[in-house]
Amino acid sequence: MFTIEHEFDSTVITLVDDGGAPLQEDVIVNSFTECVTVEQYDPRTDRVMKITLSHAQVRDMSAALDLPEGVYAIREKDDRSAT
């Protein structure tokens, strides 16, 4: 299950673990103009852990979820058109 909320400066996606036990803590994804942050509470340390990704890293991660083992690079399309 997940929720999506549009805040003033970001889009917030909360991923709720509704699978089988043991359940993991919620994951909160904040998408800002310049980056994306991923946060999750760690009960072992009683702290929220946070990582920051560029939008290019998020794009690569999304592509990687559907690819087999290997090394990949995503090439940007050439936007120049012949006239």
KOLPALUM-290646 format. One record per residue (C-alpha): residue number from 1; residue in one letter; z, x, y. Coordinates in steps of 0.2 Angstrom, whole numbers, always signed. Each point is the difference from the previous one (the first is absolute). Example, Ala and Ser with C-alpha at 12.3 -4.5 7.8 and 13.67 -1.06 7.14 Angstrom:
REM KOLPALUM-290646
+-----+---------+-------+-------+-------+
| num | residuo |     z |     x |     y |
+-----+---------+-------+-------+-------+
|   1 |       a |   +39 |   +62 |   -22 |
|   2 |       s |    -3 |    +6 |   +17 |
+-----+---------+-------+-------+-------+
REM end
This chain:
REM KOLPALUM-290646
+-----+---------+-------+-------+-------+
| num | residuo |     z |     x |     y |
+-----+---------+-------+-------+-------+
|   1 |       m |    +0 |    +0 |    +0 |
|   2 |       f |    -3 |    +6 |   +18 |
|   3 |       t |    +1 |    -6 |   +18 |
|   4 |       i |   -11 |    +5 |   +15 |
|   5 |       e |    +7 |    -1 |   +18 |
|   6 |       h |    -9 |    +5 |   +16 |
|   7 |       e |   +12 |    +8 |   +12 |
|   8 |       f |    -4 |    +6 |   +18 |
|   9 |       d |    -5 |   +17 |    -5 |
|  10 |       s |    -3 |    +0 |   -19 |
|  11 |       t |    -4 |   -11 |   -15 |
|  12 |       v |   +15 |    +0 |   -12 |
|  13 |       i |    -3 |    -3 |   -19 |
|  14 |       t |   +15 |    -2 |   -11 |
|  15 |       l |    -2 |    +3 |   -19 |
|  16 |       v |   +13 |    -9 |   -10 |
|  17 |       d |    +2 |    +5 |   -18 |
|  18 |       d |    -1 |   -16 |   -10 |
|  19 |       g |    -4 |    +8 |   -17 |
|  20 |       g |   +12 |    +3 |   -14 |
|  21 |       a |   +17 |    +8 |    +1 |
|  22 |       p |    +5 |   +13 |    +6 |
|  23 |       l |    -7 |    -6 |   +17 |
|  24 |       q |    -4 |   +13 |   +13 |
|  25 |       e |    +5 |    -1 |   +19 |
|  26 |       d |   -12 |    -9 |   +12 |
|  27 |       v |   -14 |   +12 |    +7 |
|  28 |       i |    -4 |    -3 |   +18 |
|  29 |       v |   -17 |    +6 |    +7 |
|  30 |       n |    -2 |    +1 |   +19 |
|  31 |       s |   -18 |    +2 |    +6 |
|  32 |       f |    -1 |    +7 |   +17 |
|  33 |       t |   -15 |    +5 |   +10 |
|  34 |       e |    +2 |   +18 |    -3 |
|  35 |       c |    +9 |    +1 |   -17 |
|  36 |       v |    +7 |   -10 |   -15 |
|  37 |       t |   +18 |    +2 |    -5 |
|  38 |       v |    +8 |    -5 |   -17 |
|  39 |       e |   +18 |    -3 |    -2 |
|  40 |       q |   +12 |    -4 |   -14 |
|  41 |       y |   +19 |    +0 |    -2 |
|  42 |       d |    +7 |   +12 |   -12 |
|  43 |       p |   +16 |    -6 |    -7 |
|  44 |       r |    +5 |   +17 |    -7 |
|  45 |       t |    +0 |    +8 |   +17 |
|  46 |       d |    +4 |   -16 |   +10 |
|  47 |       r |   -15 |    +4 |   +12 |
|  48 |       v |   -17 |    -7 |    +4 |
|  49 |       m |   -13 |   +13 |    -5 |
|  50 |       k |   -16 |    +0 |   +10 |
|  51 |       i |   -17 |    +9 |    -1 |
|  52 |       t |   -14 |    +0 |   +13 |
|  53 |       l |   -18 |    -1 |    -5 |
|  54 |       s |   -16 |    +1 |   +10 |
|  55 |       h |   -12 |   -14 |    -1 |
|  56 |       a |   -12 |   +12 |    -9 |
|  57 |       q |   +14 |    +3 |   -13 |
|  58 |       v |    +2 |   -19 |    -3 |
|  59 |       r |   -18 |    -2 |    -2 |
|  60 |       d |    +0 |   +14 |   -13 |
|  61 |       m |   +15 |    -7 |    -9 |
|  62 |       s |    -9 |   -17 |    -1 |
|  63 |       a |   -15 |    +8 |    -7 |
|  64 |       a |   +10 |   +10 |   -13 |
|  65 |       l |    +8 |   -15 |    -7 |
|  66 |       d |   -17 |    -5 |    -8 |
|  67 |       l |    -6 |   +17 |    -5 |
|  68 |       p |    +2 |   +11 |   -16 |
|  69 |       e |    +8 |   +17 |    +0 |
|  70 |       g |    -9 |   +13 |   +10 |
|  71 |       v |    -2 |    +7 |   +18 |
|  72 |       y |    -9 |   -10 |   +13 |
|  73 |       a |    -5 |    +0 |   +18 |
|  74 |       i |    -6 |   -16 |   +10 |
|  75 |       r |   -15 |    +4 |   +11 |
|  76 |       e |    -2 |   -10 |   +16 |
|  77 |       k |   -16 |   -10 |    +2 |
|  78 |       d |   -13 |    +8 |   +12 |
|  79 |       d |    +0 |   -13 |   +14 |
|  80 |       r |   -16 |    +8 |    +8 |
|  81 |       s |   -15 |   -10 |    -2 |
|  82 |       a |   -18 |    +6 |    +2 |
|  83 |       t |   -10 |    -7 |   +14 |
+-----+---------+-------+-------+-------+
REM end
